[in-house]
């Protein structure tokens, strides 16, 4: 009888409840969280890959691609080897922005088209010039050239010849416009593929990419968004226990709800080799990350297209790792399937000064300063937003910017003077309710300091029953917050984005109570939250906010950085775009 009773209990659905504490303020995901890989069906993954690619481009500020202007390659020097050459090249990847690199080429291939390799580097001191046992970009480039590939090894931003911006530049103003090292580096990588495609000795249908550490991060971001990549070999970075330690790997929005393994899996079903080491965060690859990747490749019946190898070594791109990459590209790009391992040959690495493009040379006169580049980015962003006439596209971009999600089911429990709401995502939204005269209109009243301040405001002509929420960390919702990780916005919406979501949750609850019309009324500087909520809300609302103007003080960078910080907001047109969307709804 006891067994039967327990069995019956398991058949009773659990009733979801409003959490006792708002878990958004508690322990949160960060770069060192141990993720658990999700399992997908093919239809689920097809939808997921579209979503992930969109997220990567959005976080990089490339949701609307800039124009691909002329690269104007400048070849400033050439070194001759017995069967290879090394050239110094400067590319203008955007007007006034220059990328330095070295082009390694095989000799004796005149009139032929050979495979090409895109080679970003990681955070070694000398970047693409580094030459030491655990990492040597020149050794890699020369060996690949001797094997028959054209290779372009290029700088991360802030390294060597690519010095117009610092590598770890960041700030709230830049993040409002999604002007980040990650975005610049991804754009540079895309332009490197353009450059290689333009070379007469390169086969555009055989382009591979490999890099280690931060270079591996660039590897899987590039192959995720650029289908021209034929084969990829990320080295010592595909991990469920570490998501990259630098700002160049962790732009805001990038990893909300996802992780490196899912991003790497976007390469499927194209060939990929995952190189790992026992002495870093790829130590679990054989038992965790690689099986997860195999499951994605299995959706395409392509498990033979993904491989892994692990070395008993510290974090590296050492000779054994390089040799594994050589053998992988031999199969996937040269099409040689004889099973032979490719061994590295000893080479003479040129002096670093002979590899630098700008050694004893000046940056081109048209090179822009950081502030000029940032100004050009802002101008381009404004032009792109103004040129977009599809209001649905603009609304969707705003929704992604504020990480707003439709509220399918509002959980509610009674509380003194009102209710407490949740949408089942660990959120807890106290709402004060002030009954009004019978009306088909209800009012959601928001104030920067919470419900009590909203209800105490003089001169508010609210209609019907008034619902005043304590938005995230305001009013009675103020609580002690676990210290934020430096890359918090990479994994989570910001506080202000959560407040927009809480308004949407309150609107959904008011609608569920039978209100036919809803007025969303903002007091003072709560206006930006209300405007954004009104723009993305699936439930029509009548917005009341002063000053309701595209030129209000809260449309400016400095004010938003302080009082409504939502990365990417200005990139998508900010409050002006939200007002356009609201106007179109009327």
FENDAZI-V686539 format. One record per helix or strand. SS is the DSSP state (hx for helix, st for strand). FROM is the first residue (numbers start at 1). LEN is the number of residues. If there is no record, write none. Layout:
BEGIN
SS;FROM;LEN  SS;FROM;LEN
END
This chain:
BEGIN
hx;2;9  hx;23;3  hx;42;18  st;74;7  st;84;11  st;97;10  st;114;7  hx;127;3  st;131;2  st;135;2  hx;137;11  st;150;5  hx;172;5  hx;181;18  st;202;11  hx;214;12  st;231;5  hx;247;3  hx;260;6  st;271;9  hx;289;10  hx;303;3  st;306;9  st;317;1  hx;319;14  hx;352;4  hx;370;18  hx;391;11  st;411;5  st;418;5  st;429;6  st;441;6  hx;451;6  st;466;4  hx;475;3  hx;488;4  hx;495;18  st;517;6  hx;524;13  st;542;3  hx;553;3  hx;557;7  hx;574;12
END
